[in-house]
Amino acid sequence: MSQVVLITGGSSGIGKCIGEFLVSKGYKVYGTSRNPERVKGSQFPLLRMDVRERESISGAVDELLRTEARIDVLINNAGVGITGPLEEIPDTEILNNFETNVFGPMRVIQAVLPMMRQQQKGLIINVTSIAGYMGLPYRGIYSASKGALELLTEALRMEIKAFGVEAVNIAPGDFATNIAAGRYHAPVKEGSPYEKVYGDVLRTMNDHVNSGGDPQDMARAVYSVMQKKSPAVHYKVGAFMQKFSIVLKRILPDKTYERLLMNHYKL
């Protein structure tokens, strides 16, 4: 029997790439989208889901269980980016980011765990970010939301292991996807004390995404984790220097690491 995989945010970007790769490996894949009717040519079914709304999540999970009667793997991929000076980002955008990147994955986990416990088997993969390992200038909200999901997963693993369910984090670096187009950018305000430096950093961040790696690398990494009987807690996928930056943060004095980041962003 083919394993059933649920991927949130499966209509584009990394989620779509992961779904297509898993379909090619024989998995029964279901993705989610807030507006599935707008998505053309998907290689796997898309369920209507908005991770910010608990009823929407319950409806999608119930629909999947009526069809397949099981969920073997949940890939919490849905997420949004956000940039801007902390002083100037509207509260509504900060709350939306945490609703999508932190509370949303938690709600989906809560919705699928009863079935996974009943099966005495399951795997939860939370897609986080290398940015979640450090506070990045003008990306502080994004770093905080992804870092929160990393820590939640660490706690979750210990709570669900007795039920035969595993949970892991996979943290991607920069990949060439449409994430920059969907990211909330706090406007570069004329006359703001952050105007020039934030504008420069914003262009640098977008260049990094546009020249990022192949999303197929993420798909292969997810597939590899799914083959493991006892997966690790954390996985990182990206360019060498992106992954090495986590090592440097661990071994360097805080202020030395801070200077490296400031030099990188020309602050």
C-alpha positions as CSV (number, residue, x, y, z in Angstrom):
1,M,0.0,0.0,0.0
2,S,1.4,3.4,-1.0
3,Q,2.0,5.7,1.9
4,V,-0.3,8.8,2.0
5,V,1.5,12.2,2.3
6,L,-0.1,15.5,3.1
7,I,1.9,18.6,2.1
8,T,0.6,22.0,3.2
9,G,1.3,24.8,0.7
10,G,1.7,22.3,-2.1
11,S,0.6,24.4,-5.0
12,S,3.9,26.1,-5.8
13,G,7.5,26.5,-4.9
14,I,9.2,24.0,-2.6
15,G,6.0,22.2,-1.7
16,K,5.0,21.6,-5.3
17,C,8.5,20.3,-6.1
18,I,8.5,17.9,-3.1
19,G,5.0,16.7,-4.0
20,E,6.0,16.0,-7.7
21,F,9.1,14.2,-6.6
22,L,7.2,12.0,-4.1
23,V,4.6,11.1,-6.7
24,S,7.4,9.9,-9.0
25,K,8.5,7.6,-6.1
26,G,5.1,6.0,-5.8
27,Y,3.6,8.0,-2.9
28,K,0.0,9.1,-2.8
29,V,0.4,12.8,-2.4
30,Y,-2.2,15.4,-1.4
31,G,-1.3,19.1,-1.3
32,T,-3.1,22.0,0.1
33,S,-3.9,25.5,-1.2
34,R,-6.1,28.3,-0.1
35,N,-7.5,28.5,-3.6
36,P,-7.0,25.1,-5.3
37,E,-9.4,26.1,-8.2
38,R,-6.8,28.6,-9.4
39,V,-4.0,26.0,-9.7
40,K,-3.7,24.4,-13.1
41,G,-1.9,21.2,-14.0
42,S,-1.1,19.9,-10.5
43,Q,0.3,16.4,-10.6
44,F,-1.5,15.5,-7.3
45,P,-4.9,16.5,-5.7
46,L,-5.1,19.8,-3.8
47,L,-7.3,20.2,-0.8
48,R,-8.6,23.6,0.2
49,M,-6.9,24.7,3.4
50,D,-5.9,27.9,5.1
51,V,-3.5,27.1,8.0
52,R,-4.6,30.2,9.8
53,E,-8.2,28.8,10.2
54,R,-8.8,25.7,12.4
55,E,-12.1,24.8,10.7
56,S,-10.4,24.9,7.3
57,I,-7.7,22.5,8.5
58,S,-10.3,20.1,10.0
59,G,-12.3,20.1,6.8
60,A,-9.3,19.3,4.7
61,V,-8.0,16.6,7.0
62,D,-11.4,15.0,7.3
63,E,-11.8,15.0,3.5
64,L,-8.4,13.3,3.2
65,L,-9.3,10.7,5.8
66,R,-12.6,9.9,4.1
67,T,-10.7,9.2,0.9
68,E,-7.6,7.4,2.2
69,A,-8.4,6.5,5.8
70,R,-4.8,7.2,6.9
71,I,-2.1,9.8,6.9
72,D,1.4,8.5,7.0
73,V,3.5,11.7,6.5
74,L,2.7,15.3,7.1
75,I,5.0,17.9,5.6
76,N,4.3,21.3,7.1
77,N,5.6,23.4,4.3
78,A,3.1,26.3,4.1
79,G,4.8,29.6,5.1
80,V,5.2,33.2,4.3
81,G,8.2,35.5,4.3
82,I,8.4,39.0,5.8
83,T,11.0,41.7,5.8
84,G,11.3,45.2,7.3
85,P,12.7,47.1,10.2
86,L,11.2,45.9,13.4
87,E,10.3,49.5,14.3
88,E,8.2,49.9,11.2
89,I,6.4,46.5,10.5
90,P,2.7,46.7,11.2
91,D,1.3,44.5,14.0
92,T,-1.2,42.9,11.6
93,E,1.7,41.6,9.4
94,I,3.6,40.3,12.3
95,L,0.6,38.4,13.6
96,N,-0.2,37.1,10.1
97,N,3.4,35.7,9.9
98,F,3.2,33.9,13.2
99,E,-0.3,32.6,12.4
100,T,1.0,31.1,9.2
101,N,4.5,30.0,10.2
102,V,4.0,28.9,13.8
103,F,0.4,28.5,14.8
104,G,-0.6,27.1,11.4
105,P,1.7,24.1,11.5
106,M,0.8,23.5,15.2
107,R,-2.9,23.3,14.2
108,V,-2.3,20.9,11.4
109,I,-0.2,18.7,13.7
110,Q,-3.0,18.7,16.2
111,A,-5.4,17.6,13.4
112,V,-3.4,14.7,12.1
113,L,-2.0,13.3,15.4
114,P,-5.1,11.4,16.4
115,M,-4.9,9.3,13.3
116,M,-1.2,8.8,13.5
117,R,-1.6,7.6,17.1
118,Q,-4.3,5.2,16.0
119,Q,-2.0,3.9,13.3
120,Q,0.9,3.8,15.8
121,K,3.0,5.2,13.0
122,G,3.6,8.5,11.3
123,L,6.2,11.1,10.4
124,I,5.8,14.9,10.7
125,I,8.3,17.0,8.8
126,N,8.4,20.7,9.6
127,V,10.0,22.9,6.9
128,T,11.7,25.7,8.8
129,S,14.7,27.8,7.6
130,I,18.4,28.3,8.1
131,A,17.3,31.8,9.0
132,G,15.6,30.4,12.0
133,Y,19.0,29.7,13.6
134,M,20.0,33.3,13.9
135,G,18.4,36.8,14.1
136,L,18.9,38.3,10.7
137,P,18.7,42.1,10.2
138,Y,15.4,43.2,8.6
139,R,14.3,39.5,8.7
140,G,13.8,39.4,12.5
141,I,10.2,38.3,12.4
142,Y,10.8,35.6,9.9
143,S,13.8,34.3,11.9
144,A,11.8,34.3,15.1
145,S,8.8,32.4,13.5
146,K,11.0,29.7,12.0
147,G,13.1,29.5,15.1
148,A,10.0,29.0,17.2
149,L,8.9,26.1,14.9
150,E,12.3,24.5,15.3
151,L,12.0,24.5,19.1
152,L,8.4,23.3,19.0
153,T,9.5,20.3,17.0
154,E,12.1,19.4,19.5
155,A,9.5,19.3,22.3
156,L,7.0,17.5,20.1
157,R,9.4,14.7,19.3
158,M,9.7,13.7,22.9
159,E,5.9,13.9,23.5
160,I,4.9,11.7,20.6
161,K,7.7,9.2,20.3
162,A,5.9,6.7,22.6
163,F,3.1,6.6,20.0
164,G,5.4,5.5,17.2
165,V,5.3,8.9,15.6
166,E,8.4,10.9,14.6
167,A,8.9,14.6,14.0
168,V,11.8,16.4,12.4
169,N,12.9,19.8,11.1
170,I,14.3,20.4,7.6
171,A,15.7,23.9,7.3
172,P,16.3,25.1,3.7
173,G,18.6,28.0,2.8
174,D,17.9,30.1,-0.3
175,F,16.2,28.3,-3.2
176,A,15.1,29.7,-6.5
177,T,11.3,29.8,-5.9
178,N,8.6,32.4,-6.0
179,I,8.8,33.0,-2.2
180,A,10.1,36.6,-2.7
181,A,7.0,37.5,-4.7
182,G,4.7,36.3,-1.9
183,R,6.8,37.8,0.9
184,Y,5.5,40.8,2.8
185,H,7.9,43.7,2.4
186,A,7.5,46.6,4.7
187,P,7.7,49.6,2.4
188,V,11.0,51.5,2.1
189,K,9.7,54.7,3.5
190,E,11.1,58.0,2.1
191,G,12.7,59.9,5.0
192,S,12.8,56.8,7.3
193,P,16.1,56.4,9.2
194,Y,16.2,52.9,7.7
195,E,15.5,54.0,4.1
196,K,18.9,53.5,2.5
197,V,20.2,50.5,4.4
198,Y,16.9,48.6,4.4
199,G,16.5,49.2,0.6
200,D,20.0,47.9,0.0
201,V,19.5,44.8,2.2
202,L,16.1,44.1,0.6
203,R,17.8,44.0,-2.9
204,T,20.5,41.7,-1.5
205,M,18.0,39.3,0.0
206,N,16.0,39.1,-3.3
207,D,19.2,38.5,-5.3
208,H,20.0,35.6,-2.9
209,V,16.7,34.0,-3.5
210,N,16.7,34.6,-7.3
211,S,20.2,33.0,-7.5
212,G,19.3,30.2,-5.0
213,G,19.7,26.5,-5.3
214,D,17.6,24.0,-7.1
215,P,14.4,23.1,-5.1
216,Q,14.9,19.5,-6.2
217,D,17.6,19.4,-3.6
218,M,14.9,19.9,-0.9
219,A,12.7,17.3,-2.5
220,R,15.5,14.8,-2.4
221,A,16.3,15.7,1.2
222,V,12.7,15.2,2.3
223,Y,12.6,11.8,0.5
224,S,15.8,10.7,2.1
225,V,14.5,11.6,5.6
226,M,11.3,9.6,4.8
227,Q,13.4,6.5,4.3
228,K,15.1,6.6,7.7
229,K,13.8,4.4,10.5
230,S,15.1,6.8,13.2
231,P,15.5,10.3,11.7
232,A,17.6,13.0,13.4
233,V,16.1,16.1,14.9
234,H,17.5,18.7,12.5
235,Y,18.4,18.7,8.9
236,K,19.8,21.6,6.9
237,V,19.7,21.9,3.1
238,G,21.4,24.6,1.2
239,A,24.8,26.1,0.1
240,F,27.8,25.2,2.1
241,M,28.3,28.7,3.6
242,Q,24.6,28.9,4.6
243,K,24.9,25.7,6.6
244,F,28.4,26.6,7.9
245,S,26.9,29.9,9.2
246,I,25.1,27.8,11.8
247,V,28.3,26.2,12.9
248,L,30.0,29.5,13.2
249,K,27.2,30.8,15.4
250,R,27.7,27.9,17.7
251,I,31.5,28.3,18.1
252,L,32.2,32.1,17.8
253,P,31.6,34.7,20.5
254,D,28.3,36.4,20.1
255,K,29.7,39.8,19.1
256,T,32.2,38.3,16.6
257,Y,29.3,36.5,14.9
258,E,27.3,39.7,15.0
259,R,30.1,41.6,13.3
260,L,30.2,38.9,10.5
261,L,26.5,39.3,9.9
262,M,26.8,43.1,9.8
263,N,29.7,43.0,7.4
264,H,27.7,40.6,5.2
265,Y,24.8,42.9,5.1
266,K,27.0,46.0,4.9
267,L,25.6,47.5,8.0
